[in-house]
């Protein structure tokens, strides 16, 4: 039998499911994060929280060493760098993700706005021009963890930004403890820290975004996010990837502006960049609209990644995706 041939549904359903272990090392890390580290974050200064991050970083690097090794060839090809530099980028990507989780805890504080230290905003005129059109604005972004800081910064200045989150993302490393107790607690805390968000798996997700666009508001959408129900395959950073197409339908129906947004850094010093509005090409059908506009959308995010490779979260996680 060929390895890629699917089993008949009746046979597949009769196969025993492998239940995850009760507790995994991943669960223990999340247990520490959600309880003692979160409590410390509520009373101690940010510098102390970052010191915890520096102590935890070697553990995270060791735990992810296998996935880092798999990602290095891709990084080297996509960024045209040496294997040594690619390995450094992989380490930096993991560290960036770790410290972004620590920054998330700061937003559980009542005085969370005081934690934001923006060192500069570039291209604000592009955002203002897009907002002035009155049809809403999609902030096109990739999986750069600091984009959450940009969203909080913009909200504090009167730009209400709706963000999308995959609250039920598959985590193959979690055990039954993580699935049953830790993940729901994490989702609860994320809802407290970032209340203006919608779950990508919510049946009303697209309608919620459309309503925001028709009200002239803003929504931050990730082009490298979960593919959803109508993905298309396209080269992304030199490899075929499934790209979500829901964003294109929203743009087509609403006529909103699309402004690429990038934010890099940590809460103690981050920078935001808005690029010029994309020149969205009209098309008579959904498929034609996707075909006409997908290349420039992808190019905008690829540029961000190649220019800031250590800030992109998905070098490690992209290869382990299971949709």
Phi, psi and omega per residue, in radians:
X1 nan 2.392 3.103
X2 -1.176 2.501 -3.066
X3 -1.168 -0.488 -3.064
X4 -1.621 0.085 -3.124
X5 -1.437 2.337 -3.124
X6 -1.327 2.502 3.056
X7 -1.302 2.609 3.037
X8 -0.978 2.548 -3.053
X9 -1.008 -0.686 -3.122
X10 -1.116 -0.646 3.116
X11 -1.266 -0.748 -3.122
X12 -1.074 -0.686 -3.134
X13 -1.215 -0.402 -3.111
X14 -1.498 -0.202 -3.133
X15 -1.260 2.445 3.140
X16 -1.180 2.434 3.083
X17 -1.489 2.477 3.138
X18 -1.564 1.988 -3.132
X19 -1.394 2.362 3.140
X20 -1.164 2.786 3.108
X21 -1.119 2.868 -3.130
X22 -1.097 -0.824 -3.091
X23 -2.380 2.382 3.057
X24 -2.079 2.950 3.086
X25 -1.081 -0.618 3.075
X26 -1.047 -0.704 3.103
X27 -1.081 -0.714 -3.129
X28 -1.112 -0.693 3.101
X29 -1.111 -0.747 3.120
X30 -1.192 -0.594 3.102
X31 -1.086 -0.761 3.089
X32 -1.109 -0.723 -3.105
X33 -1.141 -0.782 -3.012
X34 -1.336 -0.335 -3.075
X35 -2.074 -1.432 -3.069
X36 -1.065 -0.725 -3.123
X37 -1.173 -0.706 3.118
X38 -1.116 -0.709 3.117
X39 -1.122 -0.728 3.104
X40 -1.078 -0.695 -3.115
X41 -1.095 -0.430 -3.124
X42 -1.365 -0.293 -3.048
X43 -2.205 -0.359 -3.066
X44 -1.748 2.740 3.117
X45 -1.182 2.816 -3.120
X46 -1.008 -0.653 -3.127
X47 -1.026 -0.628 3.107
X48 -1.213 -0.700 3.124
X49 -1.109 -0.734 3.117
X50 -1.178 -0.525 3.063
X51 -1.110 -0.665 3.055
X52 -1.094 -0.687 3.115
X53 -1.089 -0.718 3.134
X54 -1.153 -0.578 3.099
X55 -1.271 -0.618 -3.095
X56 -1.397 -0.389 -3.031
X57 -1.005 -0.799 3.116
X58 -1.047 -0.580 3.120
X59 -1.175 -0.786 3.129
X60 -1.108 -0.715 3.136
X61 -1.102 -0.752 -3.141
X62 -1.171 -0.742 -3.116
X63 -1.093 -0.538 -3.069
X64 -1.807 0.283 -3.024
X65 -1.064 -0.639 -3.137
X66 -1.161 -0.771 3.131
X67 -1.210 -0.594 3.068
X68 -1.065 -0.775 -3.112
X69 -1.076 -0.633 3.115
X70 -1.229 -0.539 -3.079
X71 -1.415 -0.422 -3.025
X72 -0.995 -0.810 3.128
X73 -1.056 -0.680 3.112
X74 -1.125 -0.787 3.137
X75 -1.051 -0.782 -3.127
X76 -1.050 -0.732 -3.139
X77 -1.224 -0.814 -3.051
X78 -1.180 -0.670 -3.080
X79 -1.717 -0.069 -3.131
X80 0.956 0.946 3.139
X81 -2.211 2.971 3.127
X82 -1.283 2.793 3.078
X83 -0.995 -0.615 3.132
X84 -1.123 -0.782 3.110
X85 -1.170 -0.658 3.109
X86 -1.092 -0.684 3.105
X87 -1.130 -0.661 3.089
X88 -1.136 -0.676 3.101
X89 -1.115 -0.739 3.128
X90 -1.064 -0.748 3.101
X91 -1.098 -0.763 -3.137
X92 -1.113 -0.646 3.122
X93 -1.092 -0.753 3.106
X94 -1.128 -0.750 3.127
X95 -1.087 -0.716 3.129
X96 -1.048 -0.770 3.114
X97 -1.107 -0.680 3.129
X98 -1.101 -0.849 -3.091
X99 -1.233 -0.455 3.064
X100 -1.184 -0.600 3.069
X101 -1.130 -0.655 3.090
X102 -1.188 -0.692 3.080
X103 -1.072 -0.608 3.119
X104 -1.003 -0.622 -3.116
X105 -1.153 -0.485 3.135
X106 -1.132 -0.469 -3.099
X107 -1.416 -0.014 3.006
X108 -1.505 -0.151 3.107
X109 -1.370 2.579 3.086
X110 -1.087 -0.501 -3.118
X111 -1.784 0.626 -3.015
X112 -1.060 -0.531 -3.125
X113 -1.051 -0.516 -3.125
X114 -1.250 -0.221 -3.110
X115 -1.414 -0.236 -3.066
X116 -1.486 2.162 3.098
X117 -2.215 1.626 -3.132
X118 -1.489 2.178 -3.114
X119 -1.618 -0.048 3.093
X120 2.899 2.547 3.065
X121 -2.177 2.133 -3.130
X122 -1.916 2.350 3.070
X123 1.393 0.447 -3.141
X124 -1.033 -0.492 3.138
X125 -1.114 -0.504 3.109
X126 -1.183 -0.703 3.094
X127 -1.178 -0.770 -3.118
X128 -1.095 -0.681 3.103
X129 -1.128 -0.699 3.141
X130 -1.174 -0.732 3.123
X131 -1.117 -0.650 -3.096
X132 -1.115 -0.359 3.120
X133 -1.183 -0.416 3.041
X134 1.390 0.163 -3.127
X135 -1.916 0.207 -3.120
X136 1.577 2.825 -3.100
X137 -2.392 2.226 2.943
X138 -1.611 2.101 3.013
X139 -1.539 1.810 -3.069
X140 -1.407 2.162 -3.047
X141 -2.492 2.930 3.006
X142 -1.963 -3.076 -3.120
X143 -1.362 1.224 2.991
X144 -1.814 1.954 -3.036
X145 -0.945 -0.558 -3.108
X146 -1.205 -0.190 3.078
X147 -1.032 -0.451 3.073
X148 -1.133 -0.615 3.084
X149 -1.134 -0.707 3.116
X150 -1.071 -0.731 3.123
X151 -1.060 -0.762 3.130
X152 -1.168 -0.689 3.124
X153 -1.101 -0.778 -3.134
X154 -1.168 -0.679 3.116
X155 -1.075 -0.683 -3.141
X156 -1.145 -0.303 -3.130
X157 -1.929 0.347 2.985
X158 1.638 0.034 3.093
X159 -1.788 1.727 -3.131
X160 -1.305 1.983 -3.069
X161 -1.898 2.057 3.028
X162 -1.395 2.265 3.135
X163 -2.010 2.713 3.114
X164 -1.876 2.424 3.092
X165 -2.386 2.489 3.023
X166 -1.685 1.582 -3.042
X167 -1.282 -0.250 -3.108
X168 -2.083 0.623 3.137
X169 -1.074 2.465 -3.135
X170 -1.196 2.298 3.067
X171 -2.170 1.761 -3.059
X172 -1.243 -0.205 -3.104
X173 -1.603 -0.120 -3.071
X174 -1.496 2.668 3.060
X175 -1.758 -2.960 -3.119
X176 -1.160 -0.569 3.085
X177 -1.089 -0.805 3.139
X178 -1.121 -0.748 -3.075
X179 -1.183 -0.697 -3.016
X180 -1.516 -0.621 -3.011
X181 -2.037 -0.785 -2.990
X182 -1.339 -0.759 -3.131
X183 -1.098 -0.799 3.088
X184 -1.033 -0.629 3.119
X185 -1.187 -0.678 3.106
X186 -1.114 -0.747 3.108
X187 -1.058 -0.734 3.125
X188 -1.057 -0.772 -3.139
X189 -1.190 -0.649 3.093
X190 -1.102 -0.663 3.110
X191 -1.146 -0.554 3.102
X192 -1.287 -0.794 -3.079
X193 -1.235 -0.641 -3.078
X194 -2.273 1.374 -3.024
X195 -1.230 -0.487 -3.066
X196 -1.574 1.255 -3.113
X197 -2.554 2.849 3.124
X198 -2.366 2.518 3.138
X199 -1.357 2.303 -3.115
X200 -1.111 -0.367 3.133
X201 -1.654 0.025 3.078
X202 -1.187 2.246 3.130
X203 -1.018 -0.433 -3.132
X204 -1.632 0.169 -3.031
X205 -1.004 -0.933 -3.095
X206 -1.093 -0.692 3.128
X207 -1.153 -0.638 3.107
X208 -1.102 -0.748 3.123
X209 -1.166 -0.740 3.133
X210 -1.070 -0.703 3.106
X211 -1.098 -0.676 3.120
X212 -1.143 -0.699 3.129
X213 -1.149 -0.768 -3.102
X214 -1.184 -0.347 3.054
X215 -1.556 0.064 3.136
X216 1.374 0.351 -3.085
X217 -1.576 -2.923 -3.088
X218 -2.181 2.569 3.037
X219 -2.477 2.364 3.105
X220 -1.699 2.054 -3.111
X221 -2.072 2.426 -3.120
X222 -1.706 2.085 -3.139
X223 -1.260 -0.441 3.137
X224 -1.705 0.452 -3.124
X225 -1.481 -2.900 -3.130
X226 -1.056 2.267 -3.033
X227 -1.060 -0.547 3.138
X228 1.388 -2.688 -2.996
X229 -1.596 -0.342 -3.114
X230 -2.259 1.028 -3.123
X231 -1.344 2.785 3.002
X232 -2.181 2.572 3.126
X233 -1.539 2.334 -3.116
X234 -2.677 2.623 3.082
X235 -1.175 2.241 3.084
X236 -2.339 2.018 -3.067
X237 0.982 0.671 3.042
X238 1.485 0.021 -3.130
X239 -2.263 2.541 3.071
X240 -1.134 2.247 3.123
X241 -2.389 2.692 3.044
X242 -1.479 2.079 -3.086
X243 -1.846 2.295 3.108
X244 -1.179 2.484 -3.102
X245 -1.949 -0.029 -3.137
X246 -1.016 -0.621 -3.133
X247 -1.050 -0.615 -3.107
X248 -1.218 -0.651 3.100
X249 -1.152 -0.675 3.116
X250 -1.117 -0.785 3.136
X251 -1.120 -0.733 -3.104
X252 -1.129 -0.735 -3.074
X253 -1.345 -0.587 -3.040
X254 -1.657 -0.405 -3.048
X255 1.214 0.366 -3.089
X256 -1.247 2.878 3.061
X257 -1.462 2.680 3.092
X258 -2.155 2.051 -3.102
X259 -2.128 2.008 3.063
X260 -1.113 2.325 3.140
X261 -2.207 2.431 3.097
X262 -2.353 2.400 3.012
X263 -2.359 2.284 3.136
X264 -2.280 2.651 3.121
X265 1.992 -2.936 3.119
X266 -2.091 3.072 -3.066
X267 -1.110 -0.381 3.131
X268 -1.509 0.069 3.104
X269 2.992 1.646 -3.114
X270 -2.241 2.760 -3.140
X271 -2.175 2.486 3.141
X272 -2.059 2.436 3.074
X273 -2.307 2.269 3.018
X274 -1.942 2.191 3.078
X275 -1.567 2.897 3.120
X276 -1.026 2.644 3.083
X277 -0.941 2.427 3.062
X278 -1.275 2.521 3.121
X279 -1.484 1.546 -3.077
X280 -1.229 2.240 -3.085
X281 -1.643 2.264 3.115
X282 -1.254 2.740 3.103
X283 -2.757 2.652 -3.032
X284 -1.325 -0.438 -3.090
X285 -2.232 2.876 3.137
X286 -1.074 -0.841 -3.109
X287 -1.079 -0.713 3.134
X288 -1.169 -0.624 3.118
X289 -1.140 -0.758 3.101
X290 -1.080 -0.838 -3.117
X291 -1.047 -0.646 -3.087
X292 -1.292 -0.535 -2.978
X293 -1.955 -0.294 -3.106
X294 -0.991 -0.806 -3.082
X295 -0.989 -0.767 -3.102
X296 -1.276 -0.539 3.068
X297 -1.125 -0.824 -3.139
X298 -1.102 -0.764 -3.130
X299 -1.028 -0.671 -3.128
X300 -1.092 -0.724 -3.131
X301 -1.338 -0.664 3.092
X302 -1.016 -0.729 3.122
X303 -1.040 -0.766 3.123
X304 -1.053 -0.755 -3.093
X305 -1.160 -0.838 -3.089
X306 -1.138 -0.601 3.129
X307 -1.330 -0.421 -3.090
X308 -2.384 1.028 -2.969
X309 -1.122 -0.567 -3.112
X310 -1.293 -0.233 -3.128
X311 -1.614 -0.197 -3.087
X312 -1.498 2.248 -2.986
X313 -1.344 -0.440 -2.849
X314 -1.631 0.072 3.062
X315 -0.938 -0.750 -3.099
X316 -1.458 -0.740 -2.974
X317 -1.422 -0.473 -3.100
X318 -1.022 -0.737 -3.070
X319 -1.250 -0.315 -3.101
X320 -1.774 0.123 -3.101
X321 -1.089 2.481 3.002
X322 -2.391 1.840 -3.077
X323 -1.647 nan nan
